[in-house]
């Protein structure tokens, strides 16, 4: 059974990505034109939720870990695509974390 030790790099990337996505969503709410940031905020929150779920299932050695990681990679890439449309530093940081997480999740 695969578990925490086998998935550690991916678990760490998912947890890091979730934290950065939460930071990005919070920072987007402080921007002057919040309405322009709504799609970014929504994807940040979805990505964070899925990254936390993926990390938890991997640490449990779930038989669904690979499937959830595949979905996680898709949502991470969607989030990165949106963040890359914005010039804010928090969006750039988020896009980088999402791309890295997606890469590791796709390699599962």
C-alpha positions in Angstrom: 0.0 0.0 0.0 1.3 3.4 -1.0 1.1 6.0 1.8 2.7 9.1 3.3 6.3 8.3 2.7 5.8 7.3 -1.0 3.7 10.4 -1.6 5.6 12.9 0.6 6.8 15.2 -2.2 3.4 15.5 -3.7 1.7 15.9 -0.3 4.1 18.7 0.6 3.5 20.4 -2.8 -0.3 20.1 -2.3 -0.1 21.6 1.2 2.1 24.4 0.0 -0.2 25.1 -3.0 -3.2 25.2 -0.7 -1.5 27.8 1.6 -0.5 30.0 -1.4 -3.9 29.7 -3.0 -5.5 30.9 0.3 -3.0 33.7 0.5 -3.8 34.7 -3.1 -7.6 34.6 -2.5 -7.2 36.8 0.6 -4.9 39.2 -1.2 -7.3 39.4 -4.2 -10.0 40.6 -1.8 -7.7 43.6 -1.0 -7.3 44.7 -4.6 -8.9 47.9 -5.8 -11.1 46.2 -8.4 -12.3 43.1 -6.5 -14.9 42.4 -9.1 -12.2 41.8 -11.7 -10.7 39.2 -9.4 -13.8 37.1 -8.7 -12.8 34.2 -11.0 -9.3 34.2 -9.5 -10.7 34.1 -6.0 -13.1 31.3 -6.8 -10.4 29.1 -8.4 -8.0 29.9 -5.5 -10.6 28.6 -3.1 -11.4 25.5 -5.2 -7.8 24.7 -5.7 -6.9 25.0 -2.0 -9.8 22.7 -1.0 -8.8 20.1 -3.5 -5.1 20.3 -2.6 -6.0 19.7 1.1 -8.2 16.8 0.1 -5.5 15.3 -2.1 -2.9 15.6 0.6 -5.2 14.0 3.1 -6.1 11.1 0.9 -2.4 10.5 0.0 -1.4 10.5 3.6 -4.1 8.0 4.4 -2.9 5.7 1.6 -6.3 5.9 -0.1 -7.0 3.8 -3.2 -8.5 7.0 -4.7 -5.3 9.0 -4.3 -4.3 8.8 -8.0 -7.7 9.8 -9.2 -8.0 12.8 -6.8 -4.5 13.8 -7.8 -5.5 13.8 -11.5 -8.4 16.1 -10.7 -6.1 18.2 -8.4 -3.7 18.7 -11.3 -6.5 19.9 -13.6 -7.8 22.4 -11.1 -4.2 23.6 -10.3 -3.6 24.2 -14.0 -7.0 26.1 -14.3 -6.0 28.2 -11.3 -2.6 28.9 -12.7 -4.1 29.9 -16.0 -6.3 32.4 -14.3 -3.6 33.8 -12.0 -1.3 34.3 -14.9 -3.8 36.8 -16.3 -3.0 39.2 -13.4 0.1 41.2 -12.7 -0.1 41.0 -8.9 2.8 39.3 -7.1 0.5 37.0 -5.1 -1.1 35.8 -8.4 2.4 35.1 -9.9 3.4 33.2 -6.7 0.1 31.2 -6.8 0.5 30.3 -10.5 4.0 29.0 -9.8 2.9 26.9 -6.8 -0.1 25.6 -8.8 2.1 24.6 -11.8 4.5 22.7 -9.5 1.7 20.9 -7.7 0.1 20.0 -11.0 3.3 18.5 -12.3 3.8 16.3 -9.2 0.2 15.3 -9.1 0.4 14.3 -12.8 3.4 12.2 -12.1 1.6 10.1 -9.5 
